[in-house]
Amino acid sequence: MKFILLITLIPFLCFSQTISINTGGSINIESNSSFSIDGLELTPTNPYVITGPNAISLDSSPITVGDNSSINRVYNFSTELSNYLGLVSFNYEESELNDILETDLILQVLDLNGLWLNLDPVIDLTNNSLSYDFIDSIGFSKVTASDISAPLSIATENINNYIRIYPNPTSDKLFIVSNFSQKAILFNALGIKILETNESELNIVDLPSGIYLLRTISNQNQISTFKIIKK
């Protein structure tokens, strides 16, 4: 693979563990080329431009959501990358794993809706790396890794003290915990109603993998909406 990085429209400033692109600056990544900063590598399918202002940094402090925590390696983009399509490779040190087994690692990105997405990566135990190929465009502002049994997304589904949906992602059932009775309606990505229930669990084992929207309506007429990932 050819590695070419075209940097245009200076000003562009580079520091240890941080790349800062000022207003008017940009990083152009050509097709089949890669851009790498401290172990995070982007290899877009098509030419991709990261425009300023943006600061790309590496943080050694983990992300904590509820009782769950990432490893001690988090990449931050001060301005979200949008419409990214292609490979993301994430390198780590074994000392950063927070007692998580390498074989249990998943890649996590914080999307433009503020939700942590759990991605099942290709794990290279020899080179200590995770990689995931986005075949659908995505936007994200953070990249890290965590334990498949304790992803950061679990606690993001809490809406005040009234309702909780878990597990998410799931491969079979969703459970609804609330202080009030709830009607749950599941929609596909096109907004078509798929399932509806007044029970506290929803069986989605027969649905295709993908992203769904779950709308709950309480007997107090409180409406909440959740993004659900079916594995």
N, C-alpha and C positions, 0 to 999 in steps of 0.2 A: 504494500500500500504506500502511495506517495504521500508525504506529509508536507503540505504547503500552507502557510499562513500569510495572508495578505493583510497588512494593517494600513488603513487609509484615514485620511481626514484627521491628521494630528490636530489638537493635542491628545497624547496618549501617555499615561504614566504607569510605571511598573514598580512594585515594591515587593519585598519578601512576603509570600503568601497572600498577596493582594494585587489584582490588576484593576486599575482605575481608568475608565474611559470618560474623558470630560465631554461636555456639551460640544457637539460638532465632530467628535471623534467616532471611530467605528473599527470593528474587527470583521474582516471578510474571510469566511471559510469556504474555500472552493469545494466542488463535488469531489468525493473520494479522497478528501484531505481531512486533517484533524487539527483541533485546537486543544491544548492541554495546559492545565494549571494545577500544580501540586498534586497530581494523581487523578484529577477529574479530566476525562477526555471526551470531547464532542466530535462525532464524525457524522455530519449531516448527509442525508441522501441527496439533497439538492443544495446549490450555493446558499449560504446562510450568512446573515449580517447581524452582528451584535452592535447596537448603536448606543452612544452615550446620551445622557450621563448614566453610567453604570459602574458599580464596584463589585468585583468578583473576589470573594475571600474564602479562606479556609479557617474554620473554628474548631478548636480541640475540645470544646465543651459540648456535652450531649444535649439533644432535645429531649425534654421530659413532658409527657402528656399523661396526666393521671399517675398511675403506678408504673407506666411503661416508659422505657428510655431507649434512645438510639445508641449507637456506638460513639466513641469520642472523635468523630470526624464528620463535620457538617460543612457543606459548601453553600454559600449564600450569594444570591444575586440581588443587589439593591433595587434594580429594575427587572421585573419578571421577563424571562425569555418567552416569546409567544410564537405559536405556529411552528414549533420545532418538530422535525421529522428525521429520524435516523438513530444512530447508535449512541448510547451513553455508557461509558466505562468508568467504573468507580474503583480505585485502588485503596487499600487500607493496610495498616500494620497490625499484626496479631496483638500487640500491646494495647490497641485501641478498642478491643472487642467487648469490654465490660462483661466478661465471663460468658458471652454468647458463643455457641458453637458455630464454626464457619459454615457447616452444612445446614444450619438453621437460619442463615442470613437471608433477608429480603431487601431489595432496593426500595427506597421510599422517596417520593418527590412531593413537594407541597404545590398543589395546582393553583390556578388563578382564582378559584373559589375559596381558597383557604382550607382545602381538604387534603389530608395526607393520603396518597394513593399507594397501595401495596403492589409491588411488581415482582414477579417470580423471575429472577435473573439467571443467566448462565454463570455458574460459580467456577472460577479457576483457582483451585486450592494451591497449586504450585506457585502461581504468581500473585496470590492474594488479591483477586480482583472479581468484581461483579459487572456484568454487562447486560444491557437490555436494549432491544431494537424497537423503537417506536414506529409502527407502520401506520398509525393514525397521528395526525399532528396534535401537539400538546403544548401547553404553557406551564412554566414552573418557576419558582423562585428559590427553592432550597432542594438539596439532594443529600441523603444520608442513607444509612442502613440500620436495620433493627432485627429483632427476633421474630420469626414467623408466627410464634405463639403469643407474642405480646407486641403487636404493631402499634404505631402511634395513632392510627385511625380509630381505635376502639373508643377512646375518650372524646373524640371530636363529635360524636353523635349525641352528646348530652344537650338537651334544651332545657335550661333552668332546672328546676327540681321536678318537673312534671312528667317527662318522658325520656326513655332511653331505648335505642335500637341496637341490638347486638346479635351475633358477631358481624362485623363488616370489615373486610369482605367475608363472604360465606359461600359454601358449595351446596348447602341443602336447606337449612331453616333460618328464619329470622325470628327473634323473640322481642316482644314489645313489653317494656316495663313502665308503668305509669301509675300515678295516684288516682287517675280517672279512667273510666271506660273509653276505649278508642275504637273508631272505625279506621281500618287501614286499606288504602287503595294503592296498588302498584301499577306504574306506567312504564312502558318501554321508552327508548331514546326518542321515538317519534311522537310521544305523548299519547299513545294508545293504551287504554286501560287493559291490563292483563289479568289481575287478580283483585279480589276484594274480600275482606273478612272483618268480623267483629271480635274475633278471638285474639288471644295474646301471642299467637305464633302464626307464621306464614311459611308454608312449604314451597320452596322455589327450586327443588332439586331437578325438576324436569325442564326448567327454562335454560335457554342457551347462555353461555358466558357473555358478560358484557356489563354495561352500566344501565341502571334503572333508577327511577325516582319513586320514592315511597311517600305518600301524603297521608298524614294521620289527622283525624278530626275527633276531638274529645267531646264528651257530653256537656262540656262547658263552652263548646264551639271554638276551642283553640285549635288552629290549623298549623301544622308543622310539616316541613318537607325535608327529606333526607336523600342524599345520593347513595345508592346501594351498588356495590360491586359484586357481581355473581362470578365466582371462579369456575 
